[in-house]
Amino acid sequence: MILPAPAHPRRLVFLGTPEAAVVPLRGLLDAGREVALVVSQPDRRRGRGGRTSPSPVKQAALDAGVPVSDRVDDVLEAGADLGVVTAFGRLIKPHVLGELPMVNLHFSLLPRWRGAAPVERAILAGDERTGVDLMVVEEGLDTGGIYDRHETTIGPDETADELRARLAVAGTELLLASLDRGLGEPRPQAGEATYAHKIDAAELVIDWTAPAAAVHRQVRVGGAWTTHGGARLKVWRTALAPVPGAVEAAAGDGPVWLVEVQPEGRRRMPAAAWANGLAAAPTVPS
């Protein structure tokens, strides 16, 4: 059984992990909302050197002096009347939802793109619109009713990181406004469900036989790569029309213009700087 959320919750717990989830956490704290506990993923090895470090949400909570746990069941002892979830990365078990109602900020227009990678899947599919839903957390994967929604267009060159950051800000405003006026009754999701499975590593290898628009979308997801001269070359930004300093590459139906790249073992750099450092004019793909 899923408990109904109180219209005007007084004491919250927050569950989230990545940088995008820091925005609503800070929004709640800045608005004077009482956050009794933050739950985030355990410390993990991040970057080089093998050292463990906290998730962005855990670090933000520590900086704000809010207690932190990596055990979901600890929310049941926090004395809260509502949980707020954003990009937590773990399913919340029914026995927790049976004692504490929760709402979730989900970065898509449900039921389109339920699951782990809604921003990336929307870009890869060529969606022109997306948004963020404030929804009920229930046992099913992103199946709960919707309290409120913000819709927006997806920019033709917008990357997944840029879009996610924008949705995090809009979602925070949506959350705060909904809490201020009262959550009300959620409405059921309507339409055909699609699922946003995690991006597989193989999906990030650039297919130069694909149409230029598809290559551009692949790059916008983040982490796309190809090879040049036998070494890996990450491609961080492209354009579908010539821009100053861009390097032309051939796709299946025409050129894609490389704007920002990262040669293996080096930092990200303008494509023109990479090309200027080569002994001969680059030919991409190799």
Backbone hydrogen bonds, N-H to C=O, Kabsch-Sander energy under -0.5 kcal/mol:
donor,donor_aa,acceptor,acceptor_aa,energy
3,L,1,M,-0.6
3,L,97,L,-1.3
12,L,34,E,-2.8
13,V,82,L,-1.7
14,F,37,L,-2.4
15,L,84,V,-2.9
16,G,39,V,-1.9
17,T,86,T,-0.7
17,T,87,A,-0.9
21,A,18,P,-1.1
22,V,18,P,-0.6
22,V,19,E,-1.3
23,V,19,E,-0.7
25,L,21,A,-1.4
26,R,22,V,-2.8
27,G,23,V,-2.2
28,L,24,P,-2.4
29,L,25,L,-2.1
30,D,26,R,-3.1
31,A,27,G,-1.6
32,G,29,L,-1.6
33,R,28,L,-2.4
34,E,10,R,-0.7
35,V,33,R,-0.7
36,A,12,L,-2.9
36,A,34,E,-0.7
37,L,12,L,-0.7
38,V,67,P,-2.3
39,V,14,F,-2.9
40,S,69,S,-2.2
44,R,53,S,-1.9
46,R,44,R,-0.5
46,R,51,R,-1.2
50,G,47,G,-0.5
53,S,44,R,-2.5
57,V,17,T,-2.0
59,Q,55,S,-2.5
60,A,56,P,-2.2
61,A,57,V,-2.3
62,L,58,K,-2.6
63,D,59,Q,-2.5
64,A,60,A,-1.4
65,G,61,A,-0.6
65,G,62,L,-1.1
66,V,61,A,-2.7
69,S,38,V,-2.2
72,V,70,D,-0.6
74,D,71,R,-1.3
75,V,72,V,-2.1
76,L,73,D,-1.6
77,E,74,D,-1.3
78,A,75,V,-1.2
80,A,75,V,-0.6
81,D,11,R,-2.7
82,L,11,R,-1.0
83,G,101,P,-2.2
84,V,13,V,-2.6
85,V,103,V,-2.8
86,T,15,L,-2.5
87,A,105,L,-0.5
93,K,91,L,-0.5
96,V,93,K,-1.2
97,L,93,K,-1.8
98,G,94,P,-2.0
99,E,96,V,-1.6
100,L,96,V,-2.3
103,V,83,G,-2.6
104,N,135,M,-2.6
105,L,85,V,-2.5
106,H,104,N,-0.7
106,H,133,D,-2.6
108,S,106,H,-1.8
110,L,108,S,-1.0
112,R,109,L,-1.8
114,R,111,P,-0.6
114,R,194,T,-2.8
116,A,196,A,-0.5
117,A,196,A,-2.2
121,R,117,A,-2.3
122,A,118,P,-1.9
123,I,119,V,-1.7
124,L,120,E,-2.7
125,A,121,R,-2.2
126,G,123,I,-1.4
127,D,122,A,-2.4
130,T,152,T,-2.6
132,V,150,H,-2.2
133,D,106,H,-2.7
134,L,148,D,-2.7
135,M,104,N,-2.6
135,M,133,D,-0.7
136,V,145,G,-2.9
137,V,102,M,-2.4
138,E,136,V,-0.6
142,D,140,G,-1.0
143,T,140,G,-0.7
144,G,136,V,-0.5
146,I,187,R,-3.1
147,Y,134,L,-3.2
148,D,134,L,-1.3
150,H,132,V,-2.3
152,T,130,T,-2.7
154,I,128,E,-2.6
155,G,153,T,-0.6
158,E,155,G,-0.9
160,A,220,R,-2.9
163,L,159,T,-2.6
164,R,160,A,-2.8
165,A,161,D,-2.1
166,R,162,E,-1.9
167,L,163,L,-2.6
168,A,164,R,-2.2
169,V,165,A,-1.6
170,A,166,R,-2.2
171,G,167,L,-3.1
172,T,168,A,-1.9
173,E,169,V,-2.0
174,L,170,A,-2.2
175,L,171,G,-2.7
176,L,172,T,-2.6
177,A,173,E,-2.2
178,S,174,L,-2.2
179,L,175,L,-2.4
180,D,176,L,-2.1
181,R,177,A,-2.1
182,G,178,S,-1.6
183,L,7,A,-1.3
187,R,146,I,-2.5
194,T,111,P,-1.7
196,A,114,R,-4.0
197,H,195,Y,-1.1
203,E,200,D,-1.6
204,L,201,A,-1.6
205,V,202,A,-1.0
206,I,204,L,-0.6
206,I,225,W,-2.8
208,W,206,I,-0.9
210,A,207,D,-1.6
215,V,211,P,-2.1
216,H,212,A,-2.5
217,R,213,A,-2.0
218,Q,214,A,-2.3
219,V,215,V,-2.3
220,R,216,H,-2.0
221,V,217,R,-1.1
221,V,218,Q,-0.5
222,G,218,Q,-0.6
222,G,219,V,-1.0
225,W,204,L,-2.6
226,T,233,L,-2.5
228,H,231,A,-2.7
231,A,228,H,-1.5
233,L,226,T,-2.9
234,K,262,Q,-2.3
235,V,224,A,-2.5
236,W,234,K,-0.6
236,W,260,E,-2.1
237,R,260,E,-1.8
239,A,257,W,-1.9
246,A,243,V,-2.2
247,V,258,L,-2.2
249,A,256,V,-2.5
250,A,284,V,-1.6
251,A,249,A,-0.6
251,A,254,G,-2.6
252,G,210,A,-3.1
254,G,251,A,-0.5
256,V,249,A,-3.0
257,W,239,A,-2.9
258,L,247,V,-3.4
258,L,256,V,-0.6
259,V,237,R,-2.9
260,E,237,R,-1.8
261,V,269,M,-2.6
262,Q,234,K,-2.4
264,E,232,R,-1.4
266,R,263,P,-2.2
269,M,261,V,-3.0
271,A,259,V,-2.4
272,A,245,G,-0.5
274,W,270,P,-1.9
275,A,271,A,-2.8
276,N,272,A,-2.4
277,G,273,A,-1.0
277,G,274,W,-0.7
278,L,275,A,-1.4
284,V,282,P,-0.5
286,S,227,T,-1.1
